[in-house]
Amino acid sequence: MPVYEYDCEACGDRFDKLVFHPARDPKIQCPRCGSEQVSQRLSLIAGSSCGSRESGTTSAACTTST
């Protein structure tokens, strides 16, 4: 069940919404003004920025001292 991020083109509000079935859900409305003039934002996927063992890259923030 993904959370989608939206921008309201009418009032400029930015909001997110949990969407269970995108094809069956009703039109998305802005919670601030009720407008259906919203555009879905490009969302980033959460993940590790520590690199990978295969590529041999790691970030200094990912190292631990012992």
Contact map, one row per residue, 1 for C-alpha under 8 A:
111000000000000001110000000000000000000000000000000000000000000000
111100000000000001110000000000000000000000000000000000000000000000
111110000000000111100000000000000000000000000000000000000000000000
011111000000000111100000000000000000000110100000000000000000000000
001111100000011110000000000000000000000111100000000000000000000000
000111110000011110000000000000000000011110000000000000000000000000
000011111001111000000000000000000000011110000000000000000000000000
000001111111110000000000000001000011111000000000000000000000000000
000000111111100000000000000000000000111000000000000000000000000000
000000011111000000000000000000001010110000000000000000000000000000
000000011111100000000000000000011000000000000000000000000000000000
000000111111110000000000000000000000000000000000000000000000000000
000000111011111000000000000001010000000000000000000000000000000000
000011110001111100000000000000000000000000000000000000000000000000
000011100000111110000000000001100000000000000000000000000000000000
001111000000011111000000000000000000000000000000000000000000000000
001111000000001111100000000000000000000000000000000000000000000000
111100000000000111110000000000000000000000000000000000000000000000
111100000000000011111100100000000000000000000000000000000000000000
110000000000000001111100100000000000000000000000000000000000000000
000000000000000000111111100000000000000000000000000000000000000000
000000000000000000111111100000000000000000000000000000000000000000
000000000000000000001111100000000000000000000000000000000000000000
000000000000000000001111110000000000000000000000000000000000000000
000000000000000000111111111100000000000000000000000000000000000000
000000000000000000000001111100000000000000000000000000000000000000
000000000000000000000000111110000001000000000000000000000000000000
000000000000000000000000111111000001010000000000000000000000000000
000000000000000000000000001111100111110000000000000000000000000000
000000010000101000000000000111111111110000000000000000000000000000
000000000000001000000000000011111100000000000000000000000000000000
000000000010100000000000000001111100000000000000000000000000000000
000000000110000000000000000001111110000000000000000000000000000000
000000000000000000000000000011111111000000000000000000000000000000
000000010100000000000000000011001111110000000000000000000000000000
000000010000000000000000001111000111110000000000000000000000000000
000000011100000000000000000011000011111000000000000000000000000000
000001111100000000000000000111000011111100000000000000000000000000
000001111000000000000000000000000000111110000000000000000000000000
000111100000000000000000000000000000011111000000000000000000000000
000111100000000000000000000000000000001111100000000000000000000000
000010000000000000000000000000000000000111110000000000000000000000
000110000000000000000000000000000000000011111000000000000000000000
000000000000000000000000000000000000000001111100000000000000000000
000000000000000000000000000000000000000000111110000000000000000000
000000000000000000000000000000000000000000011111000000000000000000
000000000000000000000000000000000000000000001111100000000000000000
000000000000000000000000000000000000000000000111111000000000000000
000000000000000000000000000000000000000000000011111000000010000000
000000000000000000000000000000000000000000000001111100001110110000
000000000000000000000000000000000000000000000001111110111110000000
000000000000000000000000000000000000000000000000011111111100000000
000000000000000000000000000000000000000000000000001111111000000000
000000000000000000000000000000000000000000000000000111110000000000
000000000000000000000000000000000000000000000000001111111000000000
000000000000000000000000000000000000000000000000001111111100000000
000000000000000000000000000000000000000000000000011110111110000000
000000000000000000000000000000000000000000000000011100011111011000
000000000000000000000000000000000000000000000000111000001111111000
000000000000000000000000000000000000000000000000000000000111111000
000000000000000000000000000000000000000000000000010000000011111000
000000000000000000000000000000000000000000000000010000000111111100
000000000000000000000000000000000000000000000000000000000111111110
000000000000000000000000000000000000000000000000000000000000011111
000000000000000000000000000000000000000000000000000000000000001111
000000000000000000000000000000000000000000000000000000000000000111
